[in-house]
């Protein structure tokens, strides 16, 4: 009960944030009407619509983005008409005539209570429209709720927390609306004063619509969010975390899963020295949304086999570098009773498409079973928290060991050898494989990359350096930054920066990034209609020559022919700070994330 209560209190605190300003005109425009029949239905519709839209946003996927966008267009149009009718009373009278006639007919054919119910329909619809546009600054509490939804999947619990948050915000707005109604009653002492107040409210509504349509509600106001509000929310967040950590059965770290690509490793002694104590039974695989290279598998069907479960996603560089080892182990120990089972849990929307994963598996030479985990159901069943992740299951169906990250290959193979020996397999080899990956599957450089993964979508990006900042979800012209520090990046040309990607609207667009690593990779996709996009890469203003990546030639030329990770730079010597630039010769390029190695 504590967490929903904290979510509710976090919503109450939004009244102190500048981010609530764009929706205030829509709320106060109903201040001249009775609260119970007009203000309350509007706030209820606003809370429910916000919770529904935020829940859908947590699901991810292109269809959700499109649905939300069309919903915003409809809401903007509805509220714009509402504002105009407040400015022009005669237009409001003409537009309301059909509804007045309908109400009269309903009043004649039903009890007096029924028209009152229909009277609440108009403010309810306005509230739903407002809720679809309402995008409060993601303070610590709302950020915690949305992050949990992204990690654990949207669920009834997510919707309850979002509804509690929205209800808290609407509670504070209700208090403000009640006081606003009293103020309105004082101001409209005469008919002319009432008309004037109504027109001012209509102008405010149109200003609010314009602010939201231009993206200023999230772009500008989020930058002036009050620190005191954040401090209050942070204290509430600490209460949430304390409650989770003290919950019965809470595992260490289980309450803070990190949905990140990880190249970090934890040194462990060789498996021959590990006790490999049971860590729990083989979790269910029933949440898989599809299978590649196999019919659906179950823990019961795999009993008697040693199973290595690998969580991966095909645009993850750290995952790709484990593939040569997984292939080698699957082949070397297949006859000894090993089953390598991939669980493909996607990060980006395009990785949810079965055809893309099938093609990636074929290109990578993966012939072992792969479960498609688009809903993160298997991920949650294992309590997983990173890509790549290995889970080792013995022949009795018990999990005996797990690893996160790369570079622990000898330890992993020693675990496999031990579990196969325990299963009664004779003559299990004691040597280790040493595959040589090519391109994106090649081992990372000896020196750790200094640059960290950087997303280009506005939802998770950082260190963006183009003057003027990011214009969220709308086409905008971006000037390249004059200079970049390490790990800063910049756009040039006309782009639309969406939640998880940046989309180029006109040919000639550029991306610049100052990095320090041997390898630079960029997750890219072609135009929306699948047409390839040509590009040219420059390093410190010149062709890369010997430093070109697997997906470029020495002159830096390449083509985006699918949605995947592209290796654009592989320095032949050293990993000093360099300025990377990519120019797209065709429109439509989709850019998701930089990764390094």
C-alpha positions in Angstrom: 0.0 0.0 0.0 3.0 2.3 0.6 4.1 2.5 -3.0 0.7 3.6 -4.5 0.5 6.2 -1.7 3.9 7.6 -2.5 2.9 7.7 -6.2 -0.2 9.6 -5.2 1.8 12.1 -3.2 4.2 12.5 -6.1 1.3 13.4 -8.2 0.1 16.0 -5.7 3.5 17.6 -5.8 3.2 18.3 -9.6 1.1 21.4 -8.8 4.4 22.9 -7.6 6.1 22.2 -10.9 6.1 24.6 -13.9 5.3 21.5 -16.1 1.7 21.7 -15.0 1.2 25.1 -16.5 0.2 24.1 -20.0 -2.8 22.1 -18.8 -4.1 24.8 -16.3 -6.0 26.7 -19.0 -8.0 23.6 -20.0 -8.8 23.0 -16.3 -9.7 26.5 -15.3 -11.8 27.0 -18.5 -14.5 25.0 -16.7 -14.2 27.0 -13.5 -17.6 28.8 -14.2 -19.4 25.5 -14.1 -20.5 23.4 -11.1 -17.6 21.3 -9.9 -19.5 18.0 -9.4 -21.1 18.0 -12.9 -18.2 19.6 -14.8 -14.9 19.9 -13.0 -15.0 16.4 -11.4 -15.7 14.5 -14.7 -13.0 16.5 -16.5 -10.4 15.7 -13.9 -11.5 12.0 -13.8 -11.2 11.8 -17.6 -7.8 13.5 -17.5 -6.5 11.0 -14.9 -7.7 7.9 -16.7 -6.4 9.1 -20.1 -3.0 10.0 -18.7 -2.7 6.6 -17.0 -3.8 4.7 -20.2 -1.4 6.7 -22.5 1.5 6.3 -20.1 0.9 2.6 -19.8 0.9 2.2 -23.5 4.1 4.2 -23.8 5.7 1.7 -21.4 4.8 -1.1 -23.8 6.9 0.5 -26.6 6.7 -0.5 -30.2 6.0 1.5 -33.4 2.3 0.9 -33.3 2.0 2.4 -29.8 4.0 5.5 -30.9 1.7 5.9 -33.9 -1.4 5.4 -31.9 -0.3 7.9 -29.2 0.6 10.4 -31.9 -2.7 10.3 -33.7 -4.5 10.5 -30.3 -2.5 13.7 -29.6 -3.5 15.2 -33.0 -7.2 14.5 -32.2 -6.9 15.9 -28.7 -5.2 19.1 -29.9 -7.9 19.6 -32.5 -10.7 19.0 -30.0 -9.2 21.5 -27.4 -8.5 24.0 -30.1 -12.1 24.0 -31.2 -13.1 24.3 -27.5 -10.9 27.4 -27.1 -12.3 29.0 -30.3 -15.9 28.5 -29.0 -15.0 30.3 -25.8 -13.7 33.2 -27.8 -16.7 33.3 -30.1 -19.9 32.7 -28.2 -22.1 32.7 -31.3 -20.0 29.8 -32.8 -20.5 27.9 -29.6 -24.2 28.4 -29.8 -24.3 27.0 -33.4 -22.1 24.0 -32.5 -24.2 23.2 -29.4 -27.6 23.3 -31.1 -27.6 19.5 -32.2 -26.5 18.5 -28.6 -29.2 20.7 -27.0 -31.8 19.1 -29.3 -30.6 15.7 -28.3 -30.7 16.6 -24.7 -34.2 17.8 -25.0 -35.3 14.6 -26.6 -33.6 12.6 -23.9 -35.3 14.7 -21.2 -38.7 14.1 -22.7 -38.3 10.3 -23.0 -36.4 9.6 -19.7 -36.2 10.6 -16.1 -34.8 13.9 -15.0 -31.6 12.2 -13.8 -30.6 10.9 -17.2 -29.9 14.3 -18.9 -27.6 15.1 -16.0 -25.5 12.1 -16.8 -25.2 13.2 -20.4 -24.3 16.7 -19.2 -21.1 15.2 -17.7 -20.1 13.8 -21.1 -18.7 17.0 -22.5 -16.3 17.7 -19.7 -15.4 14.0 -19.5 -14.3 14.1 -23.2 -12.4 17.4 -22.6 -10.7 15.7 -19.7 -9.7 12.7 -21.8 -8.3 15.0 -24.4 -6.3 16.9 -21.8 -5.0 13.7 -20.3 -3.7 12.6 -23.8 -1.7 15.8 -24.0 -0.6 16.0 -20.5 3.1 15.2 -20.2 4.4 16.3 -16.8 8.1 16.6 -16.2 9.3 13.1 -15.3 10.4 13.8 -11.8 12.0 11.1 -9.6 8.7 9.4 -8.7 7.1 9.3 -12.2 10.6 8.4 -13.6 10.7 5.4 -11.1 7.3 4.2 -12.2 8.0 4.4 -15.9 11.5 2.8 -15.5 9.9 -0.1 -13.6 7.3 -0.5 -16.3 10.0 -0.5 -19.0 12.0 -3.1 -17.1 9.2 -5.3 -15.9 6.6 -4.8 -18.6 3.4 -2.8 -18.5 0.9 -4.5 -16.2 -2.1 -3.8 -14.0 0.3 -2.8 -11.2 1.9 -0.2 -13.5 -1.5 1.2 -14.5 -2.5 1.4 -10.8 0.6 3.4 -9.9 0.2 5.7 -12.9 -3.5 6.2 -12.0 -2.5 6.9 -8.4 0.1 9.5 -9.7 -2.5 11.1 -12.0 -5.1 11.1 -9.2 -2.7 12.9 -6.9 -2.1 15.6 -9.6 -5.9 15.9 -10.2 -6.5 16.3 -6.5 -4.3 19.3 -6.3 -5.8 20.6 -9.5 -9.3 20.1 -8.0 -8.4 22.2 -5.0 -7.1 24.9 -7.4 -10.3 24.6 -9.5 -12.6 25.0 -6.5 -10.8 28.2 -5.6 -10.8 29.3 -9.2 -14.6 28.8 -9.4 -15.1 31.1 -6.4 -12.8 33.7 -8.1 -14.7 33.4 -11.3 -18.0 34.0 -9.4 -16.6 37.2 -8.0 -15.4 38.5 -11.3 -18.5 37.9 -13.4 -20.7 40.3 -11.5 -22.1 41.5 -14.8 -22.8 39.8 -18.1 -20.1 41.8 -19.9 -17.5 40.8 -17.3 -18.5 37.2 -17.6 -18.1 37.3 -21.4 -14.7 38.9 -21.0 -13.5 36.3 -18.5 -14.7 33.6 -20.8 -12.8 35.0 -23.8 -9.6 35.4 -21.7 -10.0 31.7 -20.7 -10.5 30.8 -24.4 -7.3 32.7 -25.3 -5.5 30.8 -22.5 -6.8 27.5 -23.9 -5.5 28.3 -27.4 -2.1 29.3 -25.9 -2.0 26.0 -24.0 -2.8 24.1 -27.2 -0.1 26.0 -29.1 2.5 25.4 -26.3 1.8 21.6 -26.3 1.7 21.4 -30.2 5.1 23.0 -30.4 6.6 20.7 -27.7 7.4 23.6 -25.3 5.6 21.8 -22.5 8.3 19.2 -22.2 11.2 20.9 -23.8 11.3 24.3 -22.0 9.4 23.8 -18.8 11.3 20.7 -17.8 14.4 22.8 -17.7 13.0 25.1 -15.1 11.5 22.4 -12.8 11.7 23.5 -9.2 14.5 21.8 -7.2 12.5 21.9 -4.0 9.9 19.6 -5.7 12.6 17.2 -6.8 14.0 17.1 -3.3 10.6 16.2 -1.8 10.1 13.5 -4.5 13.6 12.1 -3.8 12.8 11.7 -0.2 9.7 9.7 -1.1 11.6 7.6 -3.6 14.0 6.6 -0.8 11.0 5.4 1.1 10.0 3.3 -1.9 13.4 1.8 -2.2 13.6 1.1 1.6 10.2 -0.6 1.4 11.3 -2.8 -1.5 14.6 -3.8 0.1 12.8 -4.8 3.3 10.1 -6.8 1.5 10.0 -10.5 2.4 12.1 -12.5 -0.1 13.7 -9.5 -1.7 16.9 -10.6 -3.3 20.0 -8.5 -3.2 19.9 -6.1 -6.2 16.6 -7.6 -7.4 14.7 -4.4 -6.8 17.0 -2.4 -9.0 17.3 -4.2 -12.4 19.4 -2.4 -15.0 18.2 -2.8 -18.5 21.6 -1.9 -20.0 24.3 -3.4 -22.2 27.2 -4.3 -20.0 30.8 -4.9 -20.9 31.9 -5.0 -17.3 32.9 -8.3 -15.7 33.3 -9.5 -12.2 36.3 -11.7 -11.5 35.4 -15.1 -10.2 37.6 -18.1 -9.5 37.6 -20.9 -12.0 34.4 -23.0 -11.9 36.4 -26.1 -10.7 36.8 -24.2 -7.4 33.2 -23.1 -7.2 30.6 -25.0 -5.1 27.9 -24.2 -7.8 25.2 -24.4 -5.2 21.6 -24.5 -6.5 20.1 -21.1 -7.2 16.6 -22.2 -7.8 14.6 -24.3 -10.3 14.7 -23.7 -14.1 12.2 -20.8 -14.6 9.3 -21.3 -17.0 9.6 -20.4 -20.7 5.9 -20.0 -21.3 6.1 -16.3 -21.8 8.0 -16.6 -25.1 6.1 -15.0 -28.0 7.7 -17.2 -30.6 10.6 -19.6 -31.4 13.4 -19.8 -34.0 15.2 -23.0 -34.9 13.0 -25.1 -32.6 9.5 -26.0 -31.6 8.6 -24.4 -28.2 10.7 -25.8 -25.4 9.9 -26.3 -21.7 12.0 -27.0 -18.6 10.4 -30.4 -18.4 11.3 -31.3 -22.0 14.9 -30.3 -21.3 15.3 -32.3 -18.1 18.4 -34.5 -18.4 20.2 -31.9 -20.5 22.6 -29.3 -19.4 21.2 -26.0 -20.6 23.0 -22.7 -21.1 20.4 -19.8 -21.3 21.7 -16.7 -23.0 19.8 -13.4 -22.8 20.7 -11.2 -25.8 19.4 -8.7 -28.3 20.8 -8.5 -31.8 21.8 -4.8 -31.9 23.9 -5.1 -28.7 27.6 -5.1 -29.4 28.4 -6.9 -26.2 25.9 -9.7 -27.1 27.3 -10.0 -30.6 30.8 -10.6 -29.3 29.6 -13.6 -27.2 28.1 -15.3 -30.3 31.3 -17.0 -31.5 31.7 -18.7 -28.1 28.0 -19.7 -28.0 28.3 -21.3 -31.4 31.5 -23.1 -30.5 30.1 -24.4 -27.2 26.9 -25.6 -28.9 28.9 -27.5 -31.5 31.6 -28.9 -29.1 29.2 -30.2 -26.4 26.1 -31.0 -28.4 26.8 -34.7 -28.4 27.6 -34.6 -24.6 24.1 -33.3 -23.8 24.4 -29.5 -23.9 21.6 -27.3 -25.2 22.4 -23.7 -25.8 19.1 -21.7 -25.6 19.1 -18.1 -26.7 16.4 -15.8 -25.3 16.1 -12.7 -27.5 14.7 -9.9 -25.4 14.6 -6.7 -27.5 15.6 -3.2 -26.6 14.3 -1.3 -29.6 10.9 -1.6 -31.4 12.4 -3.0 -34.6 14.0 -5.9 -32.6 10.5 -7.1 -31.9 9.9 -8.0 -35.5 10.3 -11.8 -36.0 11.6 -11.4 -39.6 14.4 -9.1 -38.3 15.5 -11.6 -35.6 15.3 -14.5 -38.1 17.5 -12.7 -40.5 19.9 -11.7 -37.7 20.2 -15.3 -36.4 20.9 -16.5 -39.9 23.5 -13.9 -40.6 25.2 -14.7 -37.2 25.2 -18.4 -37.9 23.0 -19.2 -34.9 21.4 -22.6 -35.4 20.6 -23.3 -31.7 17.0 -22.7 -30.3 16.1 -19.0 -29.8 13.0 -18.0 -27.7 11.5 -14.6 -28.7 10.8 -12.7 -25.5 9.1 -9.5 -26.8 7.1 -9.0 -23.6 10.1 -9.5 -21.2 8.2 -12.4 -19.6 11.1 -14.9 -19.6 13.4 -12.0 -18.6 11.2 -11.4 -15.5 10.9 -15.1 -14.8 14.7 -15.4 -14.5 14.9 -12.1 -12.6 17.4 -11.0 -15.2 18.9 -7.5 -15.3 21.4 -7.1 -18.1 22.5 -8.0 -21.6 24.4 -10.4 -22.2 23.6 -12.8 -19.4 24.3 -16.5 -19.0 22.3 -18.9 -16.8 23.6 -22.4 -16.3 21.0 -25.2 -15.7 22.0 -28.7 -14.6 20.5 -32.0 -15.8 18.2 -32.1 -12.8 16.6 -28.8 -13.8 18.4 -26.6 -11.2 20.0 -23.3 -11.9 23.6 -23.6 -10.7 25.4 -20.5 -11.8 25.0 -17.2 -13.7 27.2 -14.5 -15.3 26.6 -11.0 -16.6 28.7 -9.4 -19.3 31.6 -10.5 -21.5 35.1 -11.9 -21.1 34.3 -14.6 -18.6 34.5 -17.3 -21.3 36.9 -19.8 -19.6 34.9 -19.6 -16.4 31.7 -20.2 -18.3 33.1 -23.2 -20.2 34.5 -24.7 -17.0 31.0 -24.5 -15.5 29.6 -26.3 -18.5 32.3 -29.0 -18.2 31.5 -29.5 -14.6 27.8 -29.8 -15.1 28.2 -32.2 -18.0 30.5 -34.4 -15.8 27.9 -34.3 -13.0 25.3 -35.5 -15.5 27.4 -38.6 -16.1 28.9 -37.7 -19.4 32.2 -39.6 -19.9 35.3 -37.9 -21.3 34.2 -34.3 -21.2 37.0 -32.2 -22.8 38.9 -30.0 -20.4 40.3 -27.7 -23.0 38.7 -24.3 -23.9 37.5 -23.0 -27.2 39.2 -19.9 -28.7 37.0 -18.7 -31.6 38.0 -15.6 -33.7 35.0 -13.4 -34.3 34.9 -11.2 -37.4 33.4 -7.6 -37.7 31.0 -6.8 -34.9 31.7 -10.3 -33.4 35.4 -9.6 -33.0 36.8 -9.2 -29.5 37.1 -5.7 -28.0 40.3 -3.8 -27.9 42.8 -4.4 -25.1 42.2 -0.9 -23.6 38.7 -0.4 -22.3 36.6 2.1 -24.2 36.4 5.5 -22.5 33.2 6.5 -24.3 30.0 5.1 -23.0 26.8 4.0 -24.9 24.8 7.0 -26.0 21.2 6.9 -27.1 19.9 9.4 -29.8 16.2 9.3 -28.8 15.2 12.0 -26.4 13.9 9.5 -23.8 17.4 8.5 -22.7 19.9 10.7 -24.4 22.6 12.9 -22.8 25.4 15.3 -23.7 23.5 16.7 -26.8 25.4 19.8 -27.9 23.6 21.3 -30.9 22.5 24.9 -30.1 18.9 25.2 -29.0 18.6 21.6 -27.6 16.3 18.9 -28.8 12.8 19.6 -30.2 10.9 16.5 -29.2 8.8 14.5 -31.7 8.7 17.2 -34.4 10.8 18.1 -37.4 13.4 20.7 -36.7 16.5 22.1 -38.3 19.6 21.4 -36.2 23.0 23.2 -36.6 26.1 21.1 -35.9 27.9 22.3 -32.8 31.1 24.3 -33.4 33.1 22.1 -31.1 32.5 19.0 -29.1 34.0 17.6 -25.9 34.5 13.9 -25.3 31.2 12.1 -25.4 29.2 15.1 -26.7 27.2 14.6 -29.9 25.4 16.9 -32.3 23.0 16.8 -35.2 23.1 18.7 -38.5 20.2 19.0 -40.9 16.4 18.5 -40.6 15.6 15.7 -38.1 12.7 14.4 -36.0 14.0 13.2 -32.6 11.6 10.7 -31.2 11.7 8.8 -27.9 14.1 6.0 -29.0 15.5 7.3 -32.3 16.4 10.3 -34.5 14.9 10.2 -38.1 16.4 12.2 -40.9 13.8 14.1 -43.0 16.0 15.5 -45.8 19.1 14.2 -47.4 22.4 15.7 -46.3 21.8 15.3 -42.6 24.8 14.7 -40.3 25.7 13.3 -36.8 28.9 14.2 -35.1 30.3 12.5 -31.9 33.7 13.0 -30.2 34.7 9.6 -28.8 37.6 7.8 -27.3 37.6 4.0 -28.0 39.1 1.7 -30.6 35.7 0.9 -32.2 32.7 3.0 -32.9 29.3 1.4 -33.7 26.0 3.0 -34.5 22.6 1.3 -34.5 20.9 2.4 -37.7 17.9 1.6 -39.9 17.0 2.5 -43.5 14.0 4.7 -44.4 10.5 3.7 -43.2 9.7 2.2 -46.6 12.8 0.0 -46.5 14.8 2.0 -49.1 18.6 1.8 -48.4 20.4 5.0 -47.3 23.9 5.8 -48.4 26.4 7.5 -46.1 29.9 8.7 -45.8 32.0 8.6 -42.6 34.8 11.0 -41.7 37.2 10.8 -38.7 38.8 14.1 -37.8 37.5 15.5 -41.0 39.2 12.9 -43.2 38.4 9.5 -44.8 39.1 6.7 -42.2 41.4 4.7 -44.5 43.0 2.0 -42.3 40.6 3.0 -39.5 37.5 2.1 -41.4 35.0 -0.3 -39.8 33.5 -3.6 -41.0 30.5 -1.8 -42.6 32.5 1.0 -44.4 35.2 1.1 -47.0 38.5 3.0 -46.6 36.9 6.1 -48.1 34.2 5.9 -45.4 31.4 4.9 -47.7 28.6 2.5 -46.7 24.9 1.7 -47.0 22.2 1.2 -44.4 20.4 -1.9 -45.8 18.6 -3.1 -42.6 17.9 -2.3 -39.0 21.0 -3.4 -37.1 24.3 -2.4 -35.5 26.9 -1.0 -37.9 30.6 -1.0 -37.2 31.8 2.3 -38.7 35.3 2.8 -37.1 37.9 0.3 -36.0 41.1 2.1 -35.3 44.2 0.2 -36.5 46.3 1.6 -33.6 45.5 3.3 -30.4 42.2 4.6 -29.0 42.8 8.4 -28.7 40.1 11.0 -28.8 38.7 11.4 -32.3 35.9 13.4 -34.0 33.5 11.1 -35.8 31.1 12.4 -38.4 28.6 10.6 -40.6 26.7 12.3 -43.5 23.6 10.6 -45.0 23.3 11.1 -48.7 19.6 10.0 -48.7 16.7 10.9 -46.5 15.0 8.6 -44.1 17.9 7.3 -42.0 17.0 6.1 -38.5 19.7 6.4 -35.8 19.3 4.8 -32.4 22.4 4.5 -30.3 26.2 4.7 -30.3 28.2 1.9 -28.7 32.0 1.5 -28.4 34.6 -1.2 -27.9 
